[in-house]
Amino acid sequence: MMIASAAKSVEGRIHVLDVKEPYRGRDLGGLLFSEAIQAMRIKRLQQVLTKSCCDENNDKTNNSSLRTQVRCHLDAEEDVRRHNKLINFYERLGCHVKPNVKIRYLNNNDGETYRRIPMECDIAPQNDDLPDSSDEIDSLCNDSISFLPVQLRTVTGERISVQYGSGNSVTGARNNNNTENSDEAQLLRRVEWVAVQTPRGLTFRTTLGMHLCAEPSGKVVADRRKADAWECFSIEPGLDSDDSDADAILEEEDDIRRKKLWKLKSHHGTYLYADPVSSMFALSKEPKFWQANDGNLTATPDTPLRRLHYRKAWILQSYSYVQAMRDKFLGFENLPNMNIREALDLLQSVPCHPFRKGPSLRSFLFHTAEVFRKMGYPDWVQLIALVHELGRVFSLDKEKMMEMRYDWTISSRTRIVGCLPPERCIFSEFRRLSPDTKNDQYNSLLGIYRRHCGLENVFLLWTGPEYMYHMLKANDVTIPSDGLLLLRFFSLYDWHTNNAYQELESENDSDIKFFIAEFDEIRRRARRTCVSDFSGDECEGLWDTHYSHIFQKYGLVDQLKW
């Protein structure tokens, strides 16, 4: 709550700045203070510029009254046991301790001693802040600007860190012994934001008054109090122009509308996103996406094409579809026989990210296997890491894929068919599109299965890893059974991480669940850190010196039936 008064002489007094209990901890006190100071600054603009515009011979850039220093005075009272905590708070808001003043010590009869430190901040407008006409003055003073407190988060729910620039004062406060050291001042991990809608676009301002800025160099900082072109972002719906079925993604149902994708495009044509490795703001030439819900703006690796893929999976991957695909592919007569090394080389032209640009799938598989190798995992785990997405070789038959208009080989999160999908399953907003919803037999927790029948007895969506599991079994490889289960169930995220399907799992499933979840977590982390291609020589060197021996050990060096 803020109570303030302003006289015609532009003198103003802030009586109370109070944030109610439910809203504390979000730095809204800083926001209220910044808004109060801005209100005084606008009053000053209105008074001085109105007078200036009435005088045709008065050039505002030379008007001495505009350059007159106008300051806001305040007394900071803080508990002596929290030395400089309140001082630092006001300094981050652009205030500074008055020079040559005496600090008073107070006792409020509550057993505590307080320090009262006189402070001030400049509220005189700068020349480059001044409007050009009386109409603009009226607009500035009378138009209300909409803003909304918002939390900007990474895909994992962390707050996005922001760089405050190189050697610049992040607050406009004078340098003194009370300011944070330069290392700490450069990076803020806990930032409270306000989204402000302006005629030029959307701006993001910290509650300390600093705007998020996209620089031409690709750097993102928050070190400017004024919002100009570089601080404005245009909001665009997350649709790809080459996605002929993209409109289907934006159906106007509440659960789907909440998960719409949005792009934040900078003045330079780049897209704002949160780097998944550093958890810092970054810019990309390729579109990056956000989702807005529950007061959060969350960076997401999701794309319109990925949403479309999962939507099609819900429509097509019914129980009967899975049975038909098993009948078609489990005879292993769809591709010529080849060995694993030949299959890996075929994937040199397939991107590791099916829905966006990135290194080749071959590079990702070698990279992932190397991650497990360096972490000391058994050789059969390294083997599974190297082959877990080899089912993508079927995607090379573009003709068949175009006929189907759906690429089942993509290693996407899977689910069990023949029973009720979990509430938290991925893209559950599309679940109503599944033909299985019309069959009561599939709409209970057990569905067609017996309680604790074991996951080896269930039917999963037909995907590349599911195919590879059956293919390796059919070729009589000697990989440990836990390795084959790893291959089949790493993408059953709802089971190993969200604890769904407990009614179906056996004792053995329960024992191996944590290990499979760990494998999937490392695999997904490896995908995020795979940023460049392995050369042919690098792949050949890794194969000849290490992986060929593992595949020899487990009976996978000869020609295999696919």
Secondary structure, 3 states (H helix, E strand, C coil): CEEEEECCCCCEEEEEECCCHHHCCCCHHHHHHHHHHHHHHHHHHHHHHHHHHCCCCCCHHHCHHHHCCCEEEEEEEEEHHHCCHHHHHHHHCCCEECCCCCCEEEECCCCCEEEEEEEEEECCCCHHHCCCCHHHHHHHHHCCCCEEEEEEECCCCCECEEECCCCCCCCCCCCCCCCCCHHHHCEECCCCEEEEEECCEEEEEECCCCEEEECCCCCEEEEECCCCHHHCEEEEECCCCCCCCHHHHHCCCHHHHCCCCEEEECCCCCEEEECCCCCEEEEECCCCEEEEECCEEEEECCCHHHHHHHHHHHHHCCHHHHHHHHHHHCCCCCCCCECHHHHHHHHHHCECCCCCCCCEHHHHHHHHHHHHHHCCCCHHHHHHHHHCCHHHHHHHCHHHHHHHCCCCCCCCCCCEECCCCCCCCCCHHHHHHCHHHHCHHHCCCCCCCCCCCCHHHCEECCCHHHHHHHHHHHCCCCCCHHHHHHHHHCCCHHHHCCCCCCCCCCHHHHHHHHHHHHHHHHHHHHHHHCCCCCCHHHHHHHHHHHHHHHHHHCCCCCCECC
